[in-house]
Amino acid sequence: MVNRKHLMVGIMLATALAATGCAGKLRITSSKMCLAHGGTYNASAQTCSYPASTRSVKQTCEMQGGYYDPAAQVCEVGMD
């Protein structure tokens, strides 16, 4: 089941890159990133709740090789 979630995120990232013409960075809102991983986003705590565990949005972003901006609550995945 975890591999399926990673596949969904990969497809979402590839689609976004194709739509932007492979621009320098991809910005994903925290809620969309959390939902793509099968979680429920809590904006006040800035966490994703998963059926089996809870991890911070920052952790989820960094797992994708991104940088999390807590002020904007977005994950940037660099393509430079």
mmCIF file of the N, C-alpha and C atoms, coordinates in Angstrom:
data_MODEL
# 
_entry.id   MODEL 
# 
loop_
_atom_site.group_PDB 
_atom_site.id 
_atom_site.type_symbol 
_atom_site.label_atom_id 
_atom_site.label_alt_id 
_atom_site.label_comp_id 
_atom_site.label_asym_id 
_atom_site.label_entity_id 
_atom_site.label_seq_id 
_atom_site.pdbx_PDB_ins_code 
_atom_site.Cartn_x 
_atom_site.Cartn_y 
_atom_site.Cartn_z 
_atom_site.occupancy 
_atom_site.B_iso_or_equiv 
_atom_site.pdbx_formal_charge 
_atom_site.auth_seq_id 
_atom_site.auth_comp_id 
_atom_site.auth_asym_id 
_atom_site.auth_atom_id 
_atom_site.pdbx_PDB_model_num 
ATOM 1   N N  . MET A 1 1  ? 0.825  -1.189 0.000   1.00 0.00 ? 1  MET A N  1 
ATOM 2   C CA . MET A 1 1  ? 0.000  0.000  0.000   1.00 0.00 ? 1  MET A CA 1 
ATOM 3   C C  . MET A 1 1  ? 0.867  1.250  0.000   1.00 0.00 ? 1  MET A C  1 
ATOM 4   N N  . VAL A 1 2  ? 1.993  1.223  0.708   1.00 0.00 ? 2  VAL A N  1 
ATOM 5   C CA . VAL A 1 2  ? 2.880  2.382  0.756   1.00 0.00 ? 2  VAL A CA 1 
ATOM 6   C C  . VAL A 1 2  ? 3.455  2.663  -0.625  1.00 0.00 ? 2  VAL A C  1 
ATOM 7   N N  . ASN A 1 3  ? 3.849  1.628  -1.364  1.00 0.00 ? 3  ASN A N  1 
ATOM 8   C CA . ASN A 1 3  ? 4.390  1.830  -2.707  1.00 0.00 ? 3  ASN A CA 1 
ATOM 9   C C  . ASN A 1 3  ? 3.369  2.482  -3.626  1.00 0.00 ? 3  ASN A C  1 
ATOM 10  N N  . ARG A 1 4  ? 2.111  2.148  -3.448  1.00 0.00 ? 4  ARG A N  1 
ATOM 11  C CA . ARG A 1 4  ? 1.054  2.745  -4.266  1.00 0.00 ? 4  ARG A CA 1 
ATOM 12  C C  . ARG A 1 4  ? 0.950  4.246  -3.985  1.00 0.00 ? 4  ARG A C  1 
ATOM 13  N N  . LYS A 1 5  ? 1.097  4.639  -2.729  1.00 0.00 ? 5  LYS A N  1 
ATOM 14  C CA . LYS A 1 5  ? 1.060  6.051  -2.360  1.00 0.00 ? 5  LYS A CA 1 
ATOM 15  C C  . LYS A 1 5  ? 2.230  6.795  -2.982  1.00 0.00 ? 5  LYS A C  1 
ATOM 16  N N  . HIS A 1 6  ? 3.411  6.198  -2.948  1.00 0.00 ? 6  HIS A N  1 
ATOM 17  C CA . HIS A 1 6  ? 4.588  6.829  -3.546  1.00 0.00 ? 6  HIS A CA 1 
ATOM 18  C C  . HIS A 1 6  ? 4.421  6.942  -5.061  1.00 0.00 ? 6  HIS A C  1 
ATOM 19  N N  . LEU A 1 7  ? 3.791  5.946  -5.671  1.00 0.00 ? 7  LEU A N  1 
ATOM 20  C CA . LEU A 1 7  ? 3.536  5.994  -7.109  1.00 0.00 ? 7  LEU A CA 1 
ATOM 21  C C  . LEU A 1 7  ? 2.603  7.152  -7.432  1.00 0.00 ? 7  LEU A C  1 
ATOM 22  N N  . MET A 1 8  ? 1.558  7.340  -6.609  1.00 0.00 ? 8  MET A N  1 
ATOM 23  C CA . MET A 1 8  ? 0.614  8.435  -6.826  1.00 0.00 ? 8  MET A CA 1 
ATOM 24  C C  . MET A 1 8  ? 1.326  9.778  -6.732  1.00 0.00 ? 8  MET A C  1 
ATOM 25  N N  . VAL A 1 9  ? 2.185  9.929  -5.742  1.00 0.00 ? 9  VAL A N  1 
ATOM 26  C CA . VAL A 1 9  ? 2.924  11.187 -5.577  1.00 0.00 ? 9  VAL A CA 1 
ATOM 27  C C  . VAL A 1 9  ? 3.845  11.403 -6.776  1.00 0.00 ? 9  VAL A C  1 
ATOM 28  N N  . GLY A 1 10 ? 4.496  10.348 -7.235  1.00 0.00 ? 10 GLY A N  1 
ATOM 29  C CA . GLY A 1 10 ? 5.371  10.450 -8.400  1.00 0.00 ? 10 GLY A CA 1 
ATOM 30  C C  . GLY A 1 10 ? 4.614  10.879 -9.640  1.00 0.00 ? 10 GLY A C  1 
ATOM 31  N N  . ILE A 1 11 ? 3.440  10.308 -9.832  1.00 0.00 ? 11 ILE A N  1 
ATOM 32  C CA . ILE A 1 11 ? 2.613  10.677 -10.982 1.00 0.00 ? 11 ILE A CA 1 
ATOM 33  C C  . ILE A 1 11 ? 2.181  12.129 -10.872 1.00 0.00 ? 11 ILE A C  1 
ATOM 34  N N  . MET A 1 12 ? 1.795  12.537 -9.651  1.00 0.00 ? 12 MET A N  1 
ATOM 35  C CA . MET A 1 12 ? 1.376  13.918 -9.437  1.00 0.00 ? 12 MET A CA 1 
ATOM 36  C C  . MET A 1 12 ? 2.534  14.888 -9.720  1.00 0.00 ? 12 MET A C  1 
ATOM 37  N N  . LEU A 1 13 ? 3.720  14.563 -9.251  1.00 0.00 ? 13 LEU A N  1 
ATOM 38  C CA . LEU A 1 13 ? 4.877  15.420 -9.488  1.00 0.00 ? 13 LEU A CA 1 
ATOM 39  C C  . LEU A 1 13 ? 5.237  15.479 -10.969 1.00 0.00 ? 13 LEU A C  1 
ATOM 40  N N  . ALA A 1 14 ? 5.195  14.343 -11.642 1.00 0.00 ? 14 ALA A N  1 
ATOM 41  C CA . ALA A 1 14 ? 5.510  14.310 -13.072 1.00 0.00 ? 14 ALA A CA 1 
ATOM 42  C C  . ALA A 1 14 ? 4.509  15.130 -13.872 1.00 0.00 ? 14 ALA A C  1 
ATOM 43  N N  . THR A 1 15 ? 3.245  15.022 -13.505 1.00 0.00 ? 15 THR A N  1 
ATOM 44  C CA . THR A 1 15 ? 2.212  15.806 -14.196 1.00 0.00 ? 15 THR A CA 1 
ATOM 45  C C  . THR A 1 15 ? 2.425  17.292 -13.971 1.00 0.00 ? 15 THR A C  1 
ATOM 46  N N  . ALA A 1 16 ? 2.735  17.662 -12.746 1.00 0.00 ? 16 ALA A N  1 
ATOM 47  C CA . ALA A 1 16 ? 2.966  19.074 -12.440 1.00 0.00 ? 16 ALA A CA 1 
ATOM 48  C C  . ALA A 1 16 ? 4.182  19.597 -13.194 1.00 0.00 ? 16 ALA A C  1 
ATOM 49  N N  . LEU A 1 17 ? 5.234  18.802 -13.269 1.00 0.00 ? 17 LEU A N  1 
ATOM 50  C CA . LEU A 1 17 ? 6.428  19.221 -14.010 1.00 0.00 ? 17 LEU A CA 1 
ATOM 51  C C  . LEU A 1 17 ? 6.128  19.393 -15.493 1.00 0.00 ? 17 LEU A C  1 
ATOM 52  N N  . ALA A 1 18 ? 5.360  18.475 -16.048 1.00 0.00 ? 18 ALA A N  1 
ATOM 53  C CA . ALA A 1 18 ? 5.007  18.573 -17.464 1.00 0.00 ? 18 ALA A CA 1 
ATOM 54  C C  . ALA A 1 18 ? 4.174  19.827 -17.721 1.00 0.00 ? 18 ALA A C  1 
ATOM 55  N N  . ALA A 1 19 ? 3.278  20.131 -16.787 1.00 0.00 ? 19 ALA A N  1 
ATOM 56  C CA . ALA A 1 19 ? 2.416  21.301 -16.956 1.00 0.00 ? 19 ALA A CA 1 
ATOM 57  C C  . ALA A 1 19 ? 3.183  22.607 -16.843 1.00 0.00 ? 19 ALA A C  1 
ATOM 58  N N  . THR A 1 20 ? 4.260  22.611 -16.062 1.00 0.00 ? 20 THR A N  1 
ATOM 59  C CA . THR A 1 20 ? 5.033  23.838 -15.880 1.00 0.00 ? 20 THR A CA 1 
ATOM 60  C C  . THR A 1 20 ? 6.203  23.934 -16.844 1.00 0.00 ? 20 THR A C  1 
ATOM 61  N N  . GLY A 1 21 ? 6.369  22.954 -17.685 1.00 0.00 ? 21 GLY A N  1 
ATOM 62  C CA . GLY A 1 21 ? 7.488  22.974 -18.621 1.00 0.00 ? 21 GLY A CA 1 
ATOM 63  C C  . GLY A 1 21 ? 8.821  22.760 -17.938 1.00 0.00 ? 21 GLY A C  1 
ATOM 64  N N  . CYS A 1 22 ? 8.827  21.969 -16.872 1.00 0.00 ? 22 CYS A N  1 
ATOM 65  C CA . CYS A 1 22 ? 10.033 21.663 -16.107 1.00 0.00 ? 22 CYS A CA 1 
ATOM 66  C C  . CYS A 1 22 ? 10.672 22.925 -15.532 1.00 0.00 ? 22 CYS A C  1 
ATOM 67  N N  . ALA A 1 23 ? 9.865  23.770 -14.940 1.00 0.00 ? 23 ALA A N  1 
ATOM 68  C CA . ALA A 1 23 ? 10.366 24.984 -14.306 1.00 0.00 ? 23 ALA A CA 1 
ATOM 69  C C  . ALA A 1 23 ? 11.301 24.621 -13.163 1.00 0.00 ? 23 ALA A C  1 
ATOM 70  N N  . GLY A 1 24 ? 11.979 25.618 -12.627 1.00 0.00 ? 24 GLY A N  1 
ATOM 71  C CA . GLY A 1 24 ? 12.990 25.400 -11.598 1.00 0.00 ? 24 GLY A CA 1 
ATOM 72  C C  . GLY A 1 24 ? 12.493 24.740 -10.329 1.00 0.00 ? 24 GLY A C  1 
ATOM 73  N N  . LYS A 1 25 ? 11.300 25.072 -9.856  1.00 0.00 ? 25 LYS A N  1 
ATOM 74  C CA . LYS A 1 25 ? 10.802 24.505 -8.609  1.00 0.00 ? 25 LYS A CA 1 
ATOM 75  C C  . LYS A 1 25 ? 9.330  24.157 -8.730  1.00 0.00 ? 25 LYS A C  1 
ATOM 76  N N  . LEU A 1 26 ? 8.944  23.237 -7.894  1.00 0.00 ? 26 LEU A N  1 
ATOM 77  C CA . LEU A 1 26 ? 7.556  22.807 -7.820  1.00 0.00 ? 26 LEU A CA 1 
ATOM 78  C C  . LEU A 1 26 ? 7.072  23.133 -6.420  1.00 0.00 ? 26 LEU A C  1 
ATOM 79  N N  . ARG A 1 27 ? 5.979  23.859 -6.297  1.00 0.00 ? 27 ARG A N  1 
ATOM 80  C CA . ARG A 1 27 ? 5.413  24.201 -4.991  1.00 0.00 ? 27 ARG A CA 1 
ATOM 81  C C  . ARG A 1 27 ? 4.110  23.439 -4.803  1.00 0.00 ? 27 ARG A C  1 
ATOM 82  N N  . ILE A 1 28 ? 4.019  22.748 -3.679  1.00 0.00 ? 28 ILE A N  1 
ATOM 83  C CA . ILE A 1 28 ? 2.836  21.958 -3.357  1.00 0.00 ? 28 ILE A CA 1 
ATOM 84  C C  . ILE A 1 28 ? 2.312  22.441 -2.011  1.00 0.00 ? 28 ILE A C  1 
ATOM 85  N N  . THR A 1 29 ? 1.027  22.741 -1.935  1.00 0.00 ? 29 THR A N  1 
ATOM 86  C CA . THR A 1 29 ? 0.483  23.148 -0.644  1.00 0.00 ? 29 THR A CA 1 
ATOM 87  C C  . THR A 1 29 ? 0.564  21.973 0.322   1.00 0.00 ? 29 THR A C  1 
ATOM 88  N N  . SER A 1 30 ? 0.664  22.306 1.573   1.00 0.00 ? 30 SER A N  1 
ATOM 89  C CA . SER A 1 30 ? 0.775  21.275 2.605   1.00 0.00 ? 30 SER A CA 1 
ATOM 90  C C  . SER A 1 30 ? -0.406 20.322 2.580   1.00 0.00 ? 30 SER A C  1 
ATOM 91  N N  . SER A 1 31 ? -1.603 20.869 2.407   1.00 0.00 ? 31 SER A N  1 
ATOM 92  C CA . SER A 1 31 ? -2.782 20.006 2.417   1.00 0.00 ? 31 SER A CA 1 
ATOM 93  C C  . SER A 1 31 ? -2.780 19.037 1.238   1.00 0.00 ? 31 SER A C  1 
ATOM 94  N N  . LYS A 1 32 ? -2.385 19.504 0.052   1.00 0.00 ? 32 LYS A N  1 
ATOM 95  C CA . LYS A 1 32 ? -2.341 18.615 -1.119  1.00 0.00 ? 32 LYS A CA 1 
ATOM 96  C C  . LYS A 1 32 ? -1.271 17.549 -0.958  1.00 0.00 ? 32 LYS A C  1 
ATOM 97  N N  . MET A 1 33 ? -0.106 17.946 -0.405  1.00 0.00 ? 33 MET A N  1 
ATOM 98  C CA . MET A 1 33 ? 0.970  16.983 -0.202  1.00 0.00 ? 33 MET A CA 1 
ATOM 99  C C  . MET A 1 33 ? 0.522  15.915 0.782   1.00 0.00 ? 33 MET A C  1 
ATOM 100 N N  . CYS A 1 34 ? -0.137 16.335 1.847   1.00 0.00 ? 34 CYS A N  1 
ATOM 101 C CA . CYS A 1 34 ? -0.610 15.401 2.859   1.00 0.00 ? 34 CYS A CA 1 
ATOM 102 C C  . CYS A 1 34 ? -1.642 14.437 2.270   1.00 0.00 ? 34 CYS A C  1 
ATOM 103 N N  . LEU A 1 35 ? -2.604 14.980 1.528   1.00 0.00 ? 35 LEU A N  1 
ATOM 104 C CA . LEU A 1 35 ? -3.622 14.143 0.902   1.00 0.00 ? 35 LEU A CA 1 
ATOM 105 C C  . LEU A 1 35 ? -3.013 13.161 -0.093  1.00 0.00 ? 35 LEU A C  1 
ATOM 106 N N  . ALA A 1 36 ? -1.990 13.591 -0.824  1.00 0.00 ? 36 ALA A N  1 
ATOM 107 C CA . ALA A 1 36 ? -1.336 12.711 -1.791  1.00 0.00 ? 36 ALA A CA 1 
ATOM 108 C C  . ALA A 1 36 ? -0.671 11.525 -1.113  1.00 0.00 ? 36 ALA A C  1 
ATOM 109 N N  . HIS A 1 37 ? -0.321 11.702 0.155   1.00 0.00 ? 37 HIS A N  1 
ATOM 110 C CA . HIS A 1 37 ? 0.296  10.613 0.916   1.00 0.00 ? 37 HIS A CA 1 
ATOM 111 C C  . HIS A 1 37 ? -0.730 9.830  1.714   1.00 0.00 ? 37 HIS A C  1 
ATOM 112 N N  . GLY A 1 38 ? -2.017 10.127 1.504   1.00 0.00 ? 38 GLY A N  1 
ATOM 113 C CA . GLY A 1 38 ? -3.069 9.391  2.183   1.00 0.00 ? 38 GLY A CA 1 
ATOM 114 C C  . GLY A 1 38 ? -3.359 9.876  3.589   1.00 0.00 ? 38 GLY A C  1 
ATOM 115 N N  . GLY A 1 39 ? -2.948 11.100 3.903   1.00 0.00 ? 39 GLY A N  1 
ATOM 116 C CA . GLY A 1 39 ? -3.142 11.624 5.242   1.00 0.00 ? 39 GLY A CA 1 
ATOM 117 C C  . GLY A 1 39 ? -4.214 12.687 5.319   1.00 0.00 ? 39 GLY A C  1 
ATOM 118 N N  . THR A 1 40 ? -4.430 13.160 6.533   1.00 0.00 ? 40 THR A N  1 
ATOM 119 C CA . THR A 1 40 ? -5.351 14.248 6.809   1.00 0.00 ? 40 THR A CA 1 
ATOM 120 C C  . THR A 1 40 ? -4.534 15.400 7.378   1.00 0.00 ? 40 THR A C  1 
ATOM 121 N N  . TYR A 1 41 ? -4.646 16.590 6.780   1.00 0.00 ? 41 TYR A N  1 
ATOM 122 C CA . TYR A 1 41 ? -3.826 17.730 7.164   1.00 0.00 ? 41 TYR A CA 1 
ATOM 123 C C  . TYR A 1 41 ? -4.454 18.514 8.307   1.00 0.00 ? 41 TYR A C  1 
ATOM 124 N N  . ASN A 1 42 ? -3.643 18.887 9.297   1.00 0.00 ? 42 ASN A N  1 
ATOM 125 C CA . ASN A 1 42 ? -4.052 19.745 10.403  1.00 0.00 ? 42 ASN A CA 1 
ATOM 126 C C  . ASN A 1 42 ? -3.237 21.029 10.275  1.00 0.00 ? 42 ASN A C  1 
ATOM 127 N N  . ALA A 1 43 ? -3.870 22.113 9.823   1.00 0.00 ? 43 ALA A N  1 
ATOM 128 C CA . ALA A 1 43 ? -3.164 23.369 9.550   1.00 0.00 ? 43 ALA A CA 1 
ATOM 129 C C  . ALA A 1 43 ? -2.610 24.008 10.818  1.00 0.00 ? 43 ALA A C  1 
ATOM 130 N N  . SER A 1 44 ? -3.331 23.953 11.925  1.00 0.00 ? 44 SER A N  1 
ATOM 131 C CA . SER A 1 44 ? -2.850 24.604 13.141  1.00 0.00 ? 44 SER A CA 1 
ATOM 132 C C  . SER A 1 44 ? -1.622 23.909 13.719  1.00 0.00 ? 44 SER A C  1 
ATOM 133 N N  . ALA A 1 45 ? -1.555 22.597 13.622  1.00 0.00 ? 45 ALA A N  1 
ATOM 134 C CA . ALA A 1 45 ? -0.398 21.846 14.120  1.00 0.00 ? 45 ALA A CA 1 
ATOM 135 C C  . ALA A 1 45 ? 0.640  21.603 13.031  1.00 0.00 ? 45 ALA A C  1 
ATOM 136 N N  . GLN A 1 46 ? 0.288  21.886 11.786  1.00 0.00 ? 46 GLN A N  1 
ATOM 137 C CA . GLN A 1 46 ? 1.129  21.635 10.616  1.00 0.00 ? 46 GLN A CA 1 
ATOM 138 C C  . GLN A 1 46 ? 1.628  20.188 10.610  1.00 0.00 ? 46 GLN A C  1 
ATOM 139 N N  . THR A 1 47 ? 0.658  19.267 10.732  1.00 0.00 ? 47 THR A N  1 
ATOM 140 C CA . THR A 1 47 ? 0.970  17.840 10.712  1.00 0.00 ? 47 THR A CA 1 
ATOM 141 C C  . THR A 1 47 ? 0.031  17.105 9.769   1.00 0.00 ? 47 THR A C  1 
ATOM 142 N N  . CYS A 1 48 ? 0.497  15.945 9.309   1.00 0.00 ? 48 CYS A N  1 
ATOM 143 C CA . CYS A 1 48 ? -0.334 15.020 8.551   1.00 0.00 ? 48 CYS A CA 1 
ATOM 144 C C  . CYS A 1 48 ? -0.617 13.835 9.462   1.00 0.00 ? 48 CYS A C  1 
ATOM 145 N N  . SER A 1 49 ? -1.879 13.461 9.546   1.00 0.00 ? 49 SER A N  1 
ATOM 146 C CA . SER A 1 49 ? -2.243 12.275 10.316  1.00 0.00 ? 49 SER A CA 1 
ATOM 147 C C  . SER A 1 49 ? -2.504 11.152 9.338   1.00 0.00 ? 49 SER A C  1 
ATOM 148 N N  . TYR A 1 50 ? -1.846 10.036 9.578   1.00 0.00 ? 50 TYR A N  1 
ATOM 149 C CA . TYR A 1 50 ? -2.007 8.849  8.755   1.00 0.00 ? 50 TYR A CA 1 
ATOM 150 C C  . TYR A 1 50 ? -2.663 7.777  9.608   1.00 0.00 ? 50 TYR A C  1 
ATOM 151 N N  . PRO A 1 51 ? -3.329 6.834  8.988   1.00 0.00 ? 51 PRO A N  1 
ATOM 152 C CA . PRO A 1 51 ? -3.980 5.781  9.774   1.00 0.00 ? 51 PRO A CA 1 
ATOM 153 C C  . PRO A 1 51 ? -3.034 5.089  10.752  1.00 0.00 ? 51 PRO A C  1 
ATOM 154 N N  . ALA A 1 52 ? -1.793 4.866  10.369  1.00 0.00 ? 52 ALA A N  1 
ATOM 155 C CA . ALA A 1 52 ? -0.855 4.146  11.223  1.00 0.00 ? 52 ALA A CA 1 
ATOM 156 C C  . ALA A 1 52 ? 0.035  5.072  12.048  1.00 0.00 ? 52 ALA A C  1 
ATOM 157 N N  . SER A 1 53 ? 0.242  6.337  11.619  1.00 0.00 ? 53 SER A N  1 
ATOM 158 C CA . SER A 1 53 ? 1.151  7.218  12.333  1.00 0.00 ? 53 SER A CA 1 
ATOM 159 C C  . SER A 1 53 ? 0.886  8.681  11.984  1.00 0.00 ? 53 SER A C  1 
ATOM 160 N N  . THR A 1 54 ? 1.533  9.577  12.723  1.00 0.00 ? 54 THR A N  1 
ATOM 161 C CA . THR A 1 54 ? 1.474  11.002 12.438  1.00 0.00 ? 54 THR A CA 1 
ATOM 162 C C  . THR A 1 54 ? 2.901  11.501 12.280  1.00 0.00 ? 54 THR A C  1 
ATOM 163 N N  . ARG A 1 55 ? 3.129  12.291 11.235  1.00 0.00 ? 55 ARG A N  1 
ATOM 164 C CA . ARG A 1 55 ? 4.440  12.911 11.057  1.00 0.00 ? 55 ARG A CA 1 
ATOM 165 C C  . ARG A 1 55 ? 4.218  14.345 10.633  1.00 0.00 ? 55 ARG A C  1 
ATOM 166 N N  . SER A 1 56 ? 5.214  15.171 10.855  1.00 0.00 ? 56 SER A N  1 
ATOM 167 C CA . SER A 1 56 ? 5.062  16.579 10.502  1.00 0.00 ? 56 SER A CA 1 
ATOM 168 C C  . SER A 1 56 ? 5.088  16.738 8.989   1.00 0.00 ? 56 SER A C  1 
ATOM 169 N N  . VAL A 1 57 ? 4.496  17.828 8.532   1.00 0.00 ? 57 VAL A N  1 
ATOM 170 C CA . VAL A 1 57 ? 4.507  18.123 7.103   1.00 0.00 ? 57 VAL A CA 1 
ATOM 171 C C  . VAL A 1 57 ? 5.943  18.336 6.649   1.00 0.00 ? 57 VAL A C  1 
ATOM 172 N N  . LYS A 1 58 ? 6.746  18.936 7.506   1.00 0.00 ? 58 LYS A N  1 
ATOM 173 C CA . LYS A 1 58 ? 8.157  19.147 7.184   1.00 0.00 ? 58 LYS A CA 1 
ATOM 174 C C  . LYS A 1 58 ? 8.847  17.806 6.911   1.00 0.00 ? 58 LYS A C  1 
ATOM 175 N N  . GLN A 1 59 ? 8.588  16.813 7.763   1.00 0.00 ? 59 GLN A N  1 
ATOM 176 C CA . GLN A 1 59 ? 9.175  15.486 7.559   1.00 0.00 ? 59 GLN A CA 1 
ATOM 177 C C  . GLN A 1 59 ? 8.725  14.885 6.234   1.00 0.00 ? 59 GLN A C  1 
ATOM 178 N N  . THR A 1 60 ? 7.445  14.998 5.929   1.00 0.00 ? 60 THR A N  1 
ATOM 179 C CA . THR A 1 60 ? 6.912  14.461 4.681   1.00 0.00 ? 60 THR A CA 1 
ATOM 180 C C  . THR A 1 60 ? 7.553  15.151 3.487   1.00 0.00 ? 60 THR A C  1 
ATOM 181 N N  . CYS A 1 61 ? 7.690  16.469 3.561   1.00 0.00 ? 61 CYS A N  1 
ATOM 182 C CA . CYS A 1 61 ? 8.309  17.236 2.478   1.00 0.00 ? 61 CYS A CA 1 
ATOM 183 C C  . CYS A 1 61 ? 9.760  16.805 2.281   1.00 0.00 ? 61 CYS A C  1 
ATOM 184 N N  . GLU A 1 62 ? 10.493 16.725 3.391   1.00 0.00 ? 62 GLU A N  1 
ATOM 185 C CA . GLU A 1 62 ? 11.901 16.351 3.306   1.00 0.00 ? 62 GLU A CA 1 
ATOM 186 C C  . GLU A 1 62 ? 12.085 14.926 2.798   1.00 0.00 ? 62 GLU A C  1 
ATOM 187 N N  . MET A 1 63 ? 11.103 14.052 3.051   1.00 0.00 ? 63 MET A N  1 
ATOM 188 C CA . MET A 1 63 ? 11.168 12.688 2.529   1.00 0.00 ? 63 MET A CA 1 
ATOM 189 C C  . MET A 1 63 ? 11.119 12.692 1.006   1.00 0.00 ? 63 MET A C  1 
ATOM 190 N N  . GLN A 1 64 ? 10.537 13.745 0.423   1.00 0.00 ? 64 GLN A N  1 
ATOM 191 C CA . GLN A 1 64 ? 10.451 13.877 -1.029  1.00 0.00 ? 64 GLN A CA 1 
ATOM 192 C C  . GLN A 1 64 ? 11.627 14.688 -1.584  1.00 0.00 ? 64 GLN A C  1 
ATOM 193 N N  . GLY A 1 65 ? 12.588 15.021 -0.709  1.00 0.00 ? 65 GLY A N  1 
ATOM 194 C CA . GLY A 1 65 ? 13.742 15.788 -1.149  1.00 0.00 ? 65 GLY A CA 1 
ATOM 195 C C  . GLY A 1 65 ? 13.448 17.277 -1.258  1.00 0.00 ? 65 GLY A C  1 
ATOM 196 N N  . GLY A 1 66 ? 12.415 17.739 -0.580  1.00 0.00 ? 66 GLY A N  1 
ATOM 197 C CA . GLY A 1 66 ? 12.023 19.136 -0.680  1.00 0.00 ? 66 GLY A CA 1 
ATOM 198 C C  . GLY A 1 66 ? 12.410 19.963 0.519   1.00 0.00 ? 66 GLY A C  1 
ATOM 199 N N  . TYR A 1 67 ? 12.099 21.249 0.422   1.00 0.00 ? 67 TYR A N  1 
ATOM 200 C CA . TYR A 1 67 ? 12.304 22.205 1.510   1.00 0.00 ? 67 TYR A CA 1 
ATOM 201 C C  . TYR A 1 67 ? 10.939 22.699 1.945   1.00 0.00 ? 67 TYR A C  1 
ATOM 202 N N  . TYR A 1 68 ? 10.658 22.632 3.239   1.00 0.00 ? 68 TYR A N  1 
ATOM 203 C CA . TYR A 1 68 ? 9.362  23.071 3.757   1.00 0.00 ? 68 TYR A CA 1 
ATOM 204 C C  . TYR A 1 68 ? 9.462  24.494 4.281   1.00 0.00 ? 68 TYR A C  1 
ATOM 205 N N  . ASP A 1 69 ? 8.561  25.363 3.821   1.00 0.00 ? 69 ASP A N  1 
ATOM 206 C CA . ASP A 1 69 ? 8.475  26.745 4.272   1.00 0.00 ? 69 ASP A CA 1 
ATOM 207 C C  . ASP A 1 69 ? 7.296  26.836 5.236   1.00 0.00 ? 69 ASP A C  1 
ATOM 208 N N  . PRO A 1 70 ? 7.553  26.898 6.554   1.00 0.00 ? 70 PRO A N  1 
ATOM 209 C CA . PRO A 1 70 ? 6.453  26.904 7.514   1.00 0.00 ? 70 PRO A CA 1 
ATOM 210 C C  . PRO A 1 70 ? 5.593  28.163 7.452   1.00 0.00 ? 70 PRO A C  1 
ATOM 211 N N  . ALA A 1 71 ? 6.160  29.295 7.078   1.00 0.00 ? 71 ALA A N  1 
ATOM 212 C CA . ALA A 1 71 ? 5.383  30.536 7.006   1.00 0.00 ? 71 ALA A CA 1 
ATOM 213 C C  . ALA A 1 71 ? 4.320  30.454 5.910   1.00 0.00 ? 71 ALA A C  1 
ATOM 214 N N  . ALA A 1 72 ? 4.703  29.921 4.735   1.00 0.00 ? 72 ALA A N  1 
ATOM 215 C CA . ALA A 1 72 ? 3.772  29.795 3.614   1.00 0.00 ? 72 ALA A CA 1 
ATOM 216 C C  . ALA A 1 72 ? 3.026  28.463 3.627   1.00 0.00 ? 72 ALA A C  1 
ATOM 217 N N  . GLN A 1 73 ? 3.479  27.526 4.456   1.00 0.00 ? 73 GLN A N  1 
ATOM 218 C CA . GLN A 1 73 ? 2.942  26.177 4.530   1.00 0.00 ? 73 GLN A CA 1 
ATOM 219 C C  . GLN A 1 73 ? 2.924  25.508 3.159   1.00 0.00 ? 73 GLN A C  1 
ATOM 220 N N  . VAL A 1 74 ? 4.103  25.552 2.490   1.00 0.00 ? 74 VAL A N  1 
ATOM 221 C CA . VAL A 1 74 ? 4.270  24.896 1.189   1.00 0.00 ? 74 VAL A CA 1 
ATOM 222 C C  . VAL A 1 74 ? 5.565  24.116 1.184   1.00 0.00 ? 74 VAL A C  1 
ATOM 223 N N  . CYS A 1 75 ? 5.611  23.116 0.338   1.00 0.00 ? 75 CYS A N  1 
ATOM 224 C CA . CYS A 1 75 ? 6.807  22.303 0.139   1.00 0.00 ? 75 CYS A CA 1 
ATOM 225 C C  . CYS A 1 75 ? 7.363  22.639 -1.237  1.00 0.00 ? 75 CYS A C  1 
ATOM 226 N N  . GLU A 1 76 ? 8.652  22.963 -1.290  1.00 0.00 ? 76 GLU A N  1 
ATOM 227 C CA . GLU A 1 76 ? 9.298  23.241 -2.575  1.00 0.00 ? 76 GLU A CA 1 
ATOM 228 C C  . GLU A 1 76 ? 10.249 22.098 -2.898  1.00 0.00 ? 76 GLU A C  1 
ATOM 229 N N  . VAL A 1 77 ? 10.034 21.495 -4.050  1.00 0.00 ? 77 VAL A N  1 
ATOM 230 C CA . VAL A 1 77 ? 10.919 20.430 -4.515  1.00 0.00 ? 77 VAL A CA 1 
ATOM 231 C C  . VAL A 1 77 ? 11.747 21.023 -5.625  1.00 0.00 ? 77 VAL A C  1 
ATOM 232 N N  . GLY A 1 78 ? 13.045 21.208 -5.379  1.00 0.00 ? 78 GLY A N  1 
ATOM 233 C CA . GLY A 1 78 ? 13.924 21.877 -6.324  1.00 0.00 ? 78 GLY A CA 1 
ATOM 234 C C  . GLY A 1 78 ? 14.275 21.019 -7.511  1.00 0.00 ? 78 GLY A C  1 
ATOM 235 N N  . MET A 1 79 ? 14.312 21.642 -8.669  1.00 0.00 ? 79 MET A N  1 
ATOM 236 C CA . MET A 1 79 ? 14.666 20.957 -9.899  1.00 0.00 ? 79 MET A CA 1 
ATOM 237 C C  . MET A 1 79 ? 15.921 21.591 -10.529 1.00 0.00 ? 79 MET A C  1 
ATOM 238 N N  . ASP A 1 80 ? 16.748 22.282 -9.693  1.00 0.00 ? 80 ASP A N  1 
ATOM 239 C CA . ASP A 1 80 ? 17.916 22.946 -10.261 1.00 0.00 ? 80 ASP A CA 1 
ATOM 240 C C  . ASP A 1 80 ? 19.083 22.041 -10.397 1.00 0.00 ? 80 ASP A C  1 
# 
